Amino acid sequence: MNKILFVILTIVIVFSLQCPAIGQTEPQSGPKASQEGPSIGAKVADVALVRPLCLVGSTISTAVYLVISPFAYAMGVGEPAARAMVEAPWRFTAFRHIGEFDHYTDEKPITGVWEFY
């Protein structure tokens, strides 16, 4: 028991001594901090919640599009339907930086499905 406690305490001490070695290079508040990008919370929420839900939604939307695509092309709205039901969901799922919800990696804003042209 004492040997296990000694090993655990040694590991905790070794890792706690490493923390001051990671220096802060940029200020956490002020104008520079607001220009850096999304917060850690936004990134975690994006990876843990938003992207998996978008993946499911994109898959369902693509499956629905595959079912209705013959009718959509017969009515002449096949390409706009493809943009709205396939391209837009997958683009939002995969072509954003982590934690960014207002523009894609090519710097186009996320405003609507008709902005892709």
Steps between C-alpha positions, in 0.01 A plus 500: 500500500779741591685415180194582288445826687866592451480436124179703466641793697822490299305515173284787626804698615690444175206612287417797722855628467462504121212751503710817559717405203209580269528877474220732401599669175188709431281693742172341605313830498506812290474562128753234395318225688176568312676470161650157558200289405241281665524407864584153625137456606378577147749254355399225743130563437563491127690172508290326766149620410461698179705296255359159598146638475585661166642170379176322583293781348711508184468125456122510544468800267707325232289184531179701466646679197582167336137397540352823364766582237318338203192709575707813564679470165169432325365826644819689407619571853759224526811717529360745758369205697844337486660820629251535782479136606848362427761771452393740777480245785826327407673833450392614846609168648843470341617831354525717810784557740432346839293738710422739212130532430493813284721417199650208313869421448490688168379808696153497342233592755244250616191695400295267285511211261495719189834669576711210367519594132 
